[in-house]
Amino acid sequence: MGKMRTVDDLTRKVIAFRDARDWKQFHNPKDVALSLMLEAGEVMEHFQWKNESDIKEYLKSSKKLIGEELADVLYWVLLLSHDLDIDIEKALTGKLVKNGKKYPLKKSKGSKKKYNEL
């Protein structure tokens, strides 16, 4: 694996890419969120109709393509969080704390139950 980048580093790259192309004018929150969902759908397409064995075999030849789709998802997450002035690292950390309370380790470890069923 290469050098780890910080969220700020990645966000700066995303914004520089967008701004060099003068695309900010097209990036209202609704359309950016829609683009995020469309890219997430493209990630899902790689797994659609495949069982566990099919996926394992598919990954041998398609990891790069899946990585590109995940990169597209991350692009839109970073762009939207930047444009909405949301500290995505802080939001993620807070969400992990909140989910930790909803899914305490003793009750949730190894379980696929939703928090209200634990």
ZIBEL-V436500 format. One record per backbone hydrogen bond with DSSP energy under -0.5 kcal/mol. CO is the residue of the C=O (numbers start at 1). NH is the residue of the N-H. If there is no record, write none. Layout:
BEGIN
co:CO nh:NH
co:CO nh:NH
END
This chain:
BEGIN
co:6 nh:10
co:7 nh:11
co:8 nh:12
co:9 nh:13
co:10 nh:14
co:11 nh:15
co:12 nh:16
co:13 nh:17
co:14 nh:18
co:15 nh:19
co:16 nh:20
co:17 nh:21
co:18 nh:21
co:18 nh:23
co:19 nh:22
co:23 nh:26
co:24 nh:27
co:26 nh:28
co:28 nh:32
co:29 nh:33
co:30 nh:34
co:31 nh:35
co:32 nh:36
co:33 nh:37
co:34 nh:38
co:35 nh:39
co:36 nh:40
co:37 nh:41
co:38 nh:42
co:39 nh:43
co:40 nh:44
co:41 nh:45
co:42 nh:46
co:43 nh:46
co:44 nh:47
co:44 nh:48
co:47 nh:50
co:51 nh:55
co:52 nh:56
co:53 nh:57
co:54 nh:58
co:55 nh:59
co:56 nh:60
co:57 nh:60
co:57 nh:61
co:58 nh:61
co:58 nh:62
co:59 nh:63
co:62 nh:66
co:63 nh:67
co:64 nh:68
co:65 nh:69
co:66 nh:70
co:67 nh:71
co:68 nh:72
co:69 nh:73
co:70 nh:74
co:71 nh:75
co:72 nh:76
co:73 nh:77
co:74 nh:78
co:75 nh:79
co:76 nh:80
co:77 nh:81
co:78 nh:82
co:79 nh:83
co:80 nh:84
co:81 nh:86
co:82 nh:85
co:85 nh:87
co:86 nh:88
co:87 nh:91
co:88 nh:92
co:89 nh:93
co:90 nh:94
co:91 nh:95
co:92 nh:96
co:93 nh:97
co:94 nh:98
co:95 nh:99
co:96 nh:100
co:97 nh:101
co:98 nh:102
co:99 nh:103
co:101 nh:104
co:104 nh:107
co:104 nh:108
co:105 nh:109
co:108 nh:111
co:114 nh:117
co:114 nh:118
co:115 nh:118
END
